[in-house]
Amino acid sequence: MKRFNKYFNEWLYESDGYYSNYKQIGKNGDFFTSVSTSSFFGGAIAKKIIKTIEDGFLPTNTTLVEVGAHHGYLFADIIQFIYTLKPQLLETLNFAIVERYEKLQTQQKNYLEESFGDIINLKHYNDINEVKLENAFVVANEIFDAFDCDLVYTNNKNELQIAFVDNHKIKFEKCEDIEIIKHCEKYSITKGEVALSYKSFVDTLCENIKKFEFLTFDYGDRYPRNDFSTRVYEKHNVYPIFEEDLDLEKLYKKSDITYDVHFNYLSDCFKQTQKENIEVKFDTQLKALVDFGIIELLEILKANVSEDVYLKETQKVKVLLEPTGMGDRFKILNVRKY
């Protein structure tokens, strides 16, 4: 019998885990992301990066770092839009990807070489611990929902229970972990996910990069909703972790497992680690992408392509911004360390 957080980690990251090999995203995969919806997602981030440099917060020779780049599509979209909007930056910027799997590193390298030739000098890091820089703009799209988590709930005796897994069956026992108990008390969590693994990542980022802007998108919310959000995605079917008759053994390592991110805790990790010279902003994807300038990018497109092409891209961007869909379901945390 093992703690659920270990089971979760093995599911995704063991040598034969779900993320150990390249997986399709989008129509032919298990799920959609903002990246697979429209290249203008990366375009808006590129516009934000350019403004950060033009405003003088980061230098023109800063390093763009993506954590968990999958195929490399988002990084390529960002680079393409920088080339379109401010091509001279590509002569000075540095590019890096944090990726633990060698197969994916090869995939990313090949894709970026096919897209840009030798214009991009890409460096790979196996782990965030290896990233030691004076300054950086760090992008992390949908990574925190894949950090291992525990499942907890408070029973009718007001005792906090924590999940264990035995032969792919989830069982709850009394929680003896003081850190988990204190965390639940602090954030008034009576039921749901606890992902203490965020803190180590944040600590390392703040320690290893002297000055940075960090941008992450994920589904979740500011406050925990005191319910289980852990779910499995398989070929665009969604299975709540406690769905009746769900066969975890069959899905184990062959499908994606995820949960909603607790953004207040993630924000507090940055504030506690970096007690001063830190600025943390939480927002919806809708507001963030509009603030970054995605509408202005569509206007540029409109002036340079046919109406059909413009309307098709506008429809894709609408999916990113839809208040009842991705626009509100996905949140962002934008952090600046001075």
TIFIDREN-791523 format. One record per residue (C-alpha): residue in three letters; x, y, z. Coordinates in steps of 0.2 Angstrom, whole numbers, plus 5000, padded with zeros to 4 digits. Example, Ala and Ser with C-alpha at 12.3 -4.5 7.8 and 13.67 -1.06 7.14 Angstrom:
BEGIN
ALA506249785039
SER506849955036
END
This chain:
BEGIN
MET500050005000
LYS500750174995
ARG500250354998
PHE499250424983
ASN500550554979
LYS501750424976
TYR500550324965
PHE500150484955
ASN502050524952
GLU502350344946
TRP500850354935
LEU501550504926
TYR503450494928
GLU504150314930
SER505150254915
ASP503550184908
GLY502450324914
TYR501250424904
TYR502450564901
SER503950464897
ASN503550454878
TYR502850584866
LYS500950594867
GLN499750684854
ILE498850834861
GLY497250894852
LYS495950804841
ASN497050644840
GLY497650644858
ASP496850624875
PHE496450814878
PHE496550994871
THR497651134878
SER497751314874
VAL499251284863
SER498351154852
THR496951274851
SER497751424843
SER499551484839
PHE498951654845
PHE499151594863
GLY500951584860
GLY500851754851
ALA500151834866
ILE501451774877
ALA502751834864
LYS502052004864
LYS502152004883
ILE503951954883
ILE504352094870
LYS503552224882
THR504452154897
ILE506052184888
GLU505552354880
ASP505052414897
GLY506852374903
PHE506352244916
LEU507352114907
PRO508852134895
THR508852094877
ASN510051954880
THR508851864893
THR508551684892
LEU506751624887
VAL506451464897
GLU505051344895
VAL504751214908
GLY503851054901
ALA503851094882
HIS503050934876
HIS503250934857
GLY503951114857
TYR502451194849
LEU502151334861
PHE504051374861
ALA503951384842
ASP502451494842
ILE503251614854
ILE504851624843
GLN503851644827
PHE502851784834
ILE504451874841
TYR505151854823
THR503651934816
LEU503452074829
LYS505252114833
PRO506452004823
GLN508052084830
LEU507752014847
LEU508151834840
GLU509951894837
THR510151924856
LEU508951814865
ASN509451644873
PHE508251494873
ALA508151344885
ILE506951204889
VAL506851104905
GLU506350924900
ARG506750764910
TYR506550644896
GLU507850614883
LYS506650564869
LEU505650724871
GLN507250824871
THR507650754854
GLN505850784848
GLN505950964854
LYS507650994846
ASN507150924830
TYR505551014829
LEU506351184832
GLU507751144820
GLU506451104807
SER505551264811
PHE507051384812
GLY508651304806
ASP510151364816
ILE509351534821
ILE508951464838
ASN510351404849
LEU509351294861
LYS509951224878
HIS509151084887
TYR509151064906
ASN508550894913
ASP507950974929
ILE507451144936
ASN508951124948
GLU510151144934
VAL509451314928
LYS510651444935
LEU510451614927
GLU510651804930
ASN508951834922
ALA507551744913
PHE505851744906
VAL505051574912
VAL503551504904
ALA502651344912
ASN501051294903
GLU499951174913
ILE501351094923
PHE500751114941
ASP499251004938
ALA500550864935
PHE501450894951
ASP501050744963
CYS499650774976
ASP498850694991
LEU496950664993
VAL496150715009
TYR494450725017
THR493750755034
ASN492650615041
ASN491050635052
LYS492150625067
ASN493150785061
GLU494650675058
LEU495750715043
GLN495950565032
ILE497250545018
ALA497250425003
PHE498250275000
VAL498250154985
ASP498249964987
ASN498149864970
HIS497450014961
LYS496050034974
ILE496050204984
LYS495850185003
PHE495850325016
GLU496650315033
LYS496950445047
CYS498150575042
GLU499750575053
ASP500750695042
ILE500950855052
GLU501350965036
ILE499750905028
ILE498650945043
LYS499451115045
HIS499151155027
CYS497351105028
GLU497051205043
LYS497851355035
TYR496851355019
SER495251285027
ILE495351125016
THR494150985022
LYS494150885006
GLY495150884990
GLU496950894984
VAL498550944993
ALA500050974982
LEU501551024994
SER502750984980
TYR502451154972
LYS503651234986
SER505251144981
PHE505051204963
VAL504751384968
ASP506151374980
THR507351314967
LEU506751444954
CYS506951594966
GLU508651524972
ASN509351494955
ILE508851644944
LYS509351814951
LYS507951904941
PHE506451834932
GLU504751844925
PHE503751684927
LEU502151644919
THR501051494921
PHE499351444915
ASP498351304922
TYR496551254927
GLY496051284945
ASP495651434955
ARG496251554969
TYR495351454983
PRO495151264985
ARG493351214982
ASN493351074995
ASP492950934983
PHE493950814973
SER494450874956
THR495650734952
ARG495150654935
VAL495850544921
TYR495850594903
GLU495750464889
LYS495350504871
HIS494350664877
ASN493350564889
VAL493450624907
TYR493350514922
PRO493250584940
ILE494450484951
PHE493050414962
GLU491850374948
GLU490950214951
ASP491750064943
LEU493150164937
ASP494550044932
LEU496150134938
GLU497249974934
LYS496749984916
LEU497050174914
TYR498650174925
LYS500050254914
LYS499050244898
SER498050404901
ASP498350574909
ILE497950604927
THR497650784933
TYR496850894946
ASP496351084949
VAL497851194954
HIS497651294971
PHE498351464965
ASN498351544982
TYR499551414989
LEU500651424973
SER500651614975
ASP501051604994
CYS502551484989
PHE503351624980
LYS502951754993
GLN503651655007
THR505151604998
GLN505551774991
LYS504951885005
GLU505352044996
ASN505752104979
ILE504252004972
GLU502652044963
VAL501351914961
LYS499751934950
PHE498351814948
ASP497051824934
THR495951724922
GLN496651674905
LEU495351784897
LYS495951944905
ALA497851894904
LEU497851864885
VAL496852024882
ASP498052124893
PHE499552044884
GLY498852104867
ILE498051954858
ILE496652074851
GLU497952184843
LEU498852034836
LEU497151984827
GLU497052164820
ILE498852144813
LEU498251974805
LYS496652054798
ALA497752184789
ASN498852054780
VAL497751904776
SER496151854767
GLU494451874777
ASP494251684777
VAL495951654786
TYR495551794798
LEU493851734803
LYS494551554805
GLU495951614817
THR494651734826
GLN493551574830
LYS495051484837
VAL495551634848
LYS493751644854
VAL493951474861
LEU495451534871
LEU494451684878
GLU492751604880
PRO492151664898
THR491151504900
GLY492551394894
MET494451414893
GLY494451594896
ASP493851574914
ARG494251394917
PHE496051424915
LYS496951544927
ILE498751624926
LEU500051674939
ASN501251804933
VAL502751824945
ARG504151954944
LYS505651934955
TYR506752094956
END
